[in-house]
Amino acid sequence: MLKVLISGCNGHMGRVLTQICQEASDVEVAAGFDLLGQDNQDFPVYSSPSVFVGQADVLIDFSAPAALSSLLEFGLVRKMPLVLATTGYSEDQVAAVEEAAQQLPIFRSGNMSLGVNVLAGLVQKAAAALGQDFDIEIVERHHRRKVDAPSGTAFLLADAAKSALEYEPQYVYERQSTHRPRSRQEIGISSVRGGNIVGDHEVIFAGRDEIIELRHSAMSREVFASGALRAARFLTQGRKPDLYTMTHLVQEVIF
């Protein structure tokens, strides 16, 4: 039985993850964490990870960047693997995650969907083949409540393209303040916020007289929750301290 802790259990994604875990016959939610500590779940809910004294195998976080320091401290003290599904971390926070990963297994991804990460692999291959002659633009669309922009997934896709290019691209987020033609060495990233769009990402390769578009649309939040649980299973299979991503999981699934 896989015993899971859920950080952000009362949020939108936390509730979806809770349902996914409860539907799995081999998973038990040991406890949840919520800033208000509202105990309206079928398991105990604490306001802080430090209050939890029970046993668990892995912690999955779908909360907010502000919770990171307490989660890393908890993981280091308890030597517990962490699945970090929250986006919007600062550079200092990313550095803190990388430092903690030297002492315990941490799984972090800008998007927990297996499909999105397959898309990232396709973007990398397309950039390697087309990058010199095609302009790359990324358009991401999310619901009106999402606070960070661009999305973590947009950066994941941009970084996938960047890794295959022979030049160092510049990420451009807005163009109204510039009055010049588009540079060849740009990757444009545009954000749309509205309605209840779960998540839609489009990567455009625009060349001379031809356009290639790669796109992923999430129809529900379950794809992210299922991916996070899959990451938790991956992480608890005797992984050594390191920083793992969906790339590692995808490679294991494929090969």
Secondary structure, DSSP 8 states (H G I E B T S, - for coil): -EEEEEETTTSHHHHHHHHHHHHSTTEEEEEEE-TT----SSS-EESSGGG--S--SEEEE-S-GGGHHHHHHHHHHHT--EEE------HHHHHHHHHHTTTSEEEE-S---HHHHHHHHHHHHHHHHHTTTSEEEEEEEE-TT--SSS-HHHHHHHHHHHTT-SS--EEE---TT--S---TTEEEEEEEE-TT--EEEEEEEEETTEEEEEEEEESSTHHHHHHHHHHHHHHTTT--SEEE-HHHHHHHHH-
